[in-house]
């Protein structure tokens, strides 16, 4: 089937250069960066990242929207979103990147990286006691594809894993909690909190001072630790700073922030207990993500159902 015989793709991306996405998508299908008018009847699919509001609203033959990031809150930010399926990106490469980041940060906190870096600046030769991984409980908020993949690599190292999600789940080797009733028990049993939640109306600002106060502080680490690699608006930056300053948190690794890029005036940059990365935990790589999108489009045109479709009511 020629590229013109297949459904046309609108590639609507803001915030970075779409060129590589365009090249890979157009190898198999006709791709445009702008519709031919607000009601362009030739557009079948939209591949988006923070699309301009209203871009998709009047496309009469749009069949599905594909997000190029793990989160879909940027899609829902468009008030003119049409009522068509929204497909989340799920790819081994994305899960691998996130698992690497989570393992890196958990191990750094567990093996006292902050302390050793501080000692190095002072040329101090001191070996503190080190607890084994099996003494430490890592709690993962968000047990979707990324959360489950992260749990697998952490289990392999020997950490005890707790998992929390909105809906009940069973995950092999993970002590699971769910819903509002399970949140505090989950936090009370957690030493290192890893946040991989989607951003929805119910999760916005969930990582606040009250939640952080429930983490277990008397533990083999000498205090509770926060790692957020989910979405920036899940957290309240000021509450994290308060928790760090009063000892509620021992340390934090933050890949996402309420405002991005993180303003240069933010005290998080220079806080001695904070490790900052620039929303780099799991960058969407078109070389690995375009093929699954195209395969879904091909299968859909053969009559197969779309996979990884977002639940609009849940927001993920």
Protein Blocks (a to p, Z undefined) as FASTA:
>chain_A
ZZklpccdddddehiafklmmmmmmmmbccdfbdehjklckbmbdcdehiaehklmmmmk
bfbdcdfbfbfklmmmpmkbccddddddddfklmmmmmmmmmmmmmmmmnommmmmmmmm
nopacddddddfklpccddehjafklmmmmmmmmmnopacddddfbdcddehiacdedjk
lmmmmmmmpfbdcdfbdcdfklgoklcfklmmmpcfbdckopacdddfkbfklpcfklmm
mmmmnomambdcdfbdfbdcddfklmklmmmkbccdehilbccdfklmmmmmmmmmmmmm
nopacehiacfknoZZ
